[in-house]
Amino acid sequence: NNGFHGNNGEFERSNNGFHGNNGESGRANNGFHGNNGESGRSNNGFHGNNGESGRANNGFHGNNGEFERSNNGFHGNNGESGRANNGFHGNKGEFERSDNGFQGNNGELGRANNGFQGNNHGFP
């Protein structure tokens, strides 16, 4: 915790620092994150994840894998995204909800409320 992390194996928690993880990450909070493996939670920071990410909140997100929730930040996701709220979103995969922000989505989009939307795929 509270430092600069560059891990290639399993990583359970990385808080308050700069993170570059290539393996599993349980929690990565309050910092700059660049993860290429699984990430349970990455909150309050800058996130660039290429693997699975459970939650990435309050920061800048660039994810290429599965993404469950991305709230209150800048999001650029190329995989599945469950929710991306209150921020800037550029998603190229499946996208369920995008509220209160700027959205540019090239995949499926369930809901896009209270923002600027530019969608190139199906939009209910």
N, C-alpha and C positions, 0 to 999 in steps of 0.2 A: 504493500500500500504506500501511497504518497510518494510516488517516484516515477521513474521512466522504466517502462517494461518492454522487453522484446523477448517473447517466449515462443518456442516452437513446439512445446508439448502441451500437456493439460494445464489449464489455468483456471483456478476456481474463482478468485476475486481479485480485481485490480481497481483500486479506488484512488481518486484524487491524483491523477498523474497522466502521463502520456503512455499509451499502450499500443504496441504492435504485436499481435498474437496470431500465430499460425495454427494453433491447436484449439482444444476446447477451452471455453472461457465461461465460468459460471456467472460472474457479475463483473462488469467494468463500468464504474461510475465516476462522474465528475472529472473527466479528463478528455484527452485526445485518444481516439481509439482507431486502430487499423487492424482488423481481425480477419483472418482468412479461414478460420474454422468455425466451430459452433460457439455461439455466444448466448448465454442465458439472458442477461440484462446488460445494457450499456446505456447509462443515463448521464444527462447533464454534461455533454461534451461534444467533441467532434468525432464522428464515427465513420469509418470506411470498412465495412464488413463484406467479405466475399462468401461467407458460409451462412449457417442458420443463425438467426438472431431472434431471441424471444421478445425482448423489449429494448428499444433505443429511444430514449426520451430526452427532450430539452437540449437539443444540440443539432449539429450538422451531420447528416447521415448520407452515406453513399454505400448502398448495399447491393450486392449482386446475387445473394441467395434468398432463402426464405426469410420473411420479415413479418413479425406478428403485429407489433404496434410501433408506430413512430410518431411521437407527439411533440408539439411545441418546438419546432426547429425546421431546419432546412433538410429536405429529404430528396435523395436521388436513388431510387431503388430499381433494380433490374429484374427482381424476382417477384415472389408472391409477397403481398403486403396486406395484412389484415386491416389495420387502421393507421391512418396518417393524418393527424389533426394539428391545426393551429401552426401552420408553417408553410414553407415552400416545398412543393412536391414535384418531382419529375420521375415518374414510374413507367417502366417498360413491360412490366408483367401484370399479374392479376392484382387488382386493387379493390378492396371492399368498401371502405369509407374514406373520404378525404374532406374534412370540414375546416372552415375558417382559415383558408390559406390560398396560395397560388398553386394551381395544379396543372401539370402538363403530362398527360398519361397516354401511352401508346397501347395499353392492354385493356383488359376488362375493368370497368369502373362501376361499382355498385351505387355509391352516392357521392356527390361532390357538391357541398353546400357552402354558401357564404364566401365565395372567392372567385378567382379567375381560373377558368377551366379551358384547357385546349386538349381535346381528346381525339385520337385517331381511330379508336376502335368502338365497340359497342357501348352505348350509354343509355341506361334505362331512364 
